[in-house]
Every structure is written in C-alpha cells, then in structure tokens.
C-alpha cells in the first residue's frame, strides 16, 4: 500500500481538524473559566512549589502552556505578578501541558474488551460531538453553549488525530520516510526538527500530537522520538519570546527565563541520558514508539527538569538580569503608569481577565473624577490657586484614562467575549465617557473660579449660602454615583434619578432667587451670568451621574434602556420616586 496524493490530502485535513479542535477546546475552557484561573494565578503564587502546581493546573485546564506563559509575561509586564513568582508558574506550565499528550494517547488503545472500546476516542468522541452540538444549537444559556463548544472541540481534536494516524499508516512501507526517521535518531538533528516544528505551529501540545500520530506507522523509534520531544520543549518558547517584544524589561526577563529553563533542562537531560546510554545502552531506544510512550517521555522530561531546576530559580532570575540589564529609572514608574500597565495586549488572549484588569483602571478613574469634583465645589467660593492647578492636572490624567481605557476596550470588543462580558464592556465604555465629561465640568468650574478671582467678583452672602447648599448636593450625588458605579449597586442606582431631578429643581430655584435679588439691586447682571454658568455645570454633572446609574441598571436588568427607564418612572404624588424626590428637596432646601 503506497502513500498517494489522496492520503496526503487526508493527512492535511486531519491536521487541520486537529489544530482547530485544539483551538476550540482551549478557547471554550478559557471562556468557561471566566477569568477565575487567571485570578488564582495572580493571587496564589507566594510559594514556588504552589506556583508550580498552579501553573500545571491552569495549563492542564486551558490545554496550552503557550497561553499560560504568555499570560504570565503579561502579568509581569503589568506589575500584577513579580518576576520571582512567575518562575514557578512557567515551570508548572511545562508540566501541565503533558496532560494533552495523555489524552491523545487514548487513540492508541487496542483490545477487544468492552471497557477498552468504550474509552477509545472513536467510541466516545461521536457522543461528545452530539451532546456538544445540542448544547450549541438548542440552548440559549451562554455557559452551556461554551460547554458545548468544549465537547465539540474535543471531538474534533480526536477525529483529527485519528484521521492523521490513518492517513500516515501507508508511510510505514515508504523507504524515504523510514530513512528520514532513522536520520532523526541523531540527537542534534532530532532536537532541531522538534524545535522548528513547534516554533512554526506555536504549540508543543499540537507538535507532540503530530508525533503521536506518526507513531501509527510503526517506524518511529524512541531513538528518533526522544530528541524530537526535547526540541519541542525549546520550540514552544517562541510564543513567549514573541509576546515579550515591546514589553517592559521584567516581561522580557520572564520570557527569557522560560527559554533558559527549557534550554538548560534539555541540555542537562541530554547530557545525562546519552552519557548513560553510551555506558549502558537503553534497549527501548530501538523499539517502535507508541502514543502512550511519547506521552510518558514528554511527562518524565518536564517533571525531571522542574525538580532539578526549581531549586535554582533565584539563579535563573539573576541570570535574566545579567542578560537583560536594568535601566537606572526602571523602578521609578509613577502610580498611574503601573495602573495603565494593566492594559497589556497580551492579556487580550484571556478576555475575561483582561476585562477585569480594565475594570481596575476604570475604578481608579472614577476616584480621580470624584476628587476633581470635590475640589471644584470648594474652589468656587473659597478660591485657591493650587487647588485649581490640581483640578487641571487631574483633568489631563482623566483624559489619558479615557483614551487608554476606551482604546483597550475597543480592542477587547473584537475578541470572543461571553454575553455577560460584552454587556459589562459596553457599560464600562459608556461609563468612562460620562466620567470624562464630569471631569470636564469640574475643569470648567475651576476656570470660572480663576476668572472670578482675577476680576475680583464675589457673590452676595445669600447667593453664596445657596450655592454652598447646591454644591453639597452635587458633591453628594457624585459620591453616591461613583460608589454605585464601582460596586455595581443596583439598589443605589435607583436612587440617582430622583436625586438628579431634585438638582434640576434646585437649579431653577437658584435662577428665580437670583432674578428677585437682581430686581432688588442686591446682585448684578454680570454675577447672574457667572451663577448661570456655575449652576449649568452643576446640572450637567448630575445628568452624567444619571447616565452612570442607568448604565448599571442596564448591566443588571438586561431589558432596561435609558429612555424607556426614564419614561416609565411613576412620578405621581406619593409614588416611590416622588417620596425620594421630596426627601432630596427637603435635605437641600435653599
């Protein structure tokens, strides 16, 4: 039986299914985790051994050591994780990735017993595919559909593996193919081939799976397979090294440690293994490799490399600092730069966690907005040059938050997000726009205060007293809105709209009172214009607070839309809305 063109097509098709199935499985597992695994990695890496176990566990779940390592590089770059903490996770990721090879080894099971037939992928993959398709097509629950994607992905993965194995069987009679694998028995050549293959497809799990499929020919000996497996562990470092390009120096060091760990591990393993083999030849090297044997070699190498090199983690860290020398000002980053570093593009590969890091930036932005408003309220009646300057500085920083966060959210929106994450992203995107506009109004108030001071303008005692009450109302609604926005407090969100309408009423009352004072000659028309500008900014701040509240309600009550919500409010006398409205008017009576 010869290997012909149609066998080649079948092999390529099997490879395509295999790679797509692995991608689908990994993506589904990441989505179902909802960022929980990343949060565990972030918080529970205080012990090196614990970090190794966590790295192994997370990689076993998401089925990709490359994804875990890139995630860790992003964590280090954004300051979420220290370089010393990352080392254990990187080593653990190498161990965790071996679980895939054991799953794939199920395709090599042989026997006539019912149990063996039952656990063969050819038996259970169709069942998983049927269940997965039912979940995807007929269920509307997003989490259940993600589970369906995982099941279908696994079934496609195993189908691709079987298709590749079947297509490669005719190669057992091809002398060119047999000679090729005899050549790979040269440790250096096998190492290079394994590294190049993995570097091209950027997945050690996938390249090990391809090697396991080749074992179906019966012509791949352990002498050829061992150096290829070792090379695959070096080739998988390419993904992390690429993710380090353009990152901070600590992120580059994390990627370099990943490379050093694998290169040193391979060098030590090869030196010991082939020295022993030279003295006492291993009989198994001449035997034909099978899927389970490949998985065993892959696992033994990664566990042994971790056990040998983990005690030298500090030395690896020091070596990374020698290779990538620190700058004089490397540790002198400002607080805001550390916060913006959370918006790392490497984290976009895990959208749920990236959204969580973005949320941390938005919460900090909200704090800055509240501080700017508080200072703007005080500076109107008690002018202070330094306070106005701080308001201006905060407004510039808030503008930067708006640019950085909105740009990152737009990139994140192009990723495969869950329905709940998409809603949260939209709420954040609208929310930062309202926060930025509130800061603009605070800036306007600072400029009005400066202008009044320059022209030596002052309000009458009565007008100043009324303005202090109005300022207190605006300060309180901003404080309430920021807290509501940060905590996602739905009950608090429903208190904002009657508060905003009470502020509208306060503005009208202020204008009426000023008109009376103007008629009595107790105030000037010029100060009337200034007062109008101030109260207009107050009213607009309250409007944006209302928008923030509606955004939170949209997030937690999916069928709520801004205009429909406002129009549907019952404002009749004695209604819940009216009671709150009257309470606010009484509290801030002028």
Secondary structure, 3 states (H helix, E strand, C coil): CCCCHHHHHHHHHHHHHHHHHHHHHHHHHHHHHCCHHHHHHHHCCCCHHHHHHHHHHHHHHHCCHHHHHHHHHHHHHHCCCCHHHHHHHHHHHHHHCHHHHHHHHHHHCCCCCHHHHHHCHHHHHHHHHHHHHHHHHHCCCHHHHHHHHHHHHHHHHHHHHHHHHHHHHHHHHCHHHHHHHHHCCCHHHHHHHHHHHHHHHCCHHHHHHHHHHHHHHCCCEHHHHHHHHHHHHHHCHHHHHHHCCCCCHHHHHHHHHHHHHHHHHHHHHHHHHHHHHHHCCCHHHHCECCHHHHHHHHHHHHHHHHHHHHHHHHHHHHHHHHHCCCCCCCCCCCHHHHHHCCCCHHHHHCHHHHHHHHHHHHHHHHHHHHHHHHHHHHHHHCCCHHHHHHHHHHHHHHHHHHHHHHHHHHHHHCCCCCHHHHHHHHHHHHHHHHHHHHHHHHHHHHHHHHHHHHHCCCCCHHHHHHHHHHHHHHHHHHHHHHHHHHHCCHHHHHHHHHHHHHHHHHHHHHHHHHHHHHHCCCCCHHHHHHHHHHHHHHHHHHHHHHHHHHHHHHHHCCCCCHHHHHHHCCCCCCCHHHHHHHHHHHHCCC
